[in-house]
């Protein structure tokens, strides 16, 4: 599985940090939404293609209601 994109909400600390990672593995796209940094809780979404994965990322960023997201 190869990481293709990584988004971060720009906040430090276990309680405030959020990351969204996009992976691709043999044509299957996976989005990980992680709250709390490396030791935090993750939700996983499996999607059929890159367009759907990026739509999922946009939805997650919008639903977070946090400004300052950036791609790393």
N, C-alpha and C positions, 0 to 999 in steps of 0.2 A: 504494500500500500504506500503510495507516494503522496506527501503533502503538497498541495497545489497553492493554497492561499491560507493566510492567517490574518484575522481581524482582532483588534483589541480596543476596549472602550476607553483606554487612556488613563485608567485609574489604578492606583496601587493598593495593595492590602487584600487580605483574604476575603473580607466581606464585600468589597467594592469591585474587585476585578472580574471582568468577563472576557472570555475569548471565544471566537468562532473559527474553527479550522475546517478546511475543505480538503478532502482526500479523494484520490482516484485509484481504483484497483481493477484492472482488466475491463474497463468500460463501465464499471459501477462507481457511482459517486456517493460519498458519505460526508455528511456535515456533522461535526461535533460542536455542540454549544456547551461551554464549560463555565460554571460559576465558581469563583473562589480560587483561581490560579491552578497550579499543577496538581495540588492535592484536593481540588474541589470536586463538585458533583457535575457529571456530564450527562447530556441527553444526546442521542444519536439518531440521525435521519438518513435512511438509504434512499437514493434517488436514481432515476434511470439515465440522466445525462447532465452535462455541465450547466445548461440553461436552467433546469429545475433546481440544481444545487445552488446556483447564484440567486434564484428567486427565493429560495429558503433562507439564505443569508440575509437578503434584503428584508424579508418578513421578520426575522429574529431581531435585527437591528432596530427596525421600526417599533416592534412590540416592547423592546427594552426601555423605550422612552428616555434614553440617555444620549446626550450629544457628545461629540468628541471621538467617535469611532474612527480608527485609522487602519489601513492595511499595512502589515509588517512585511 
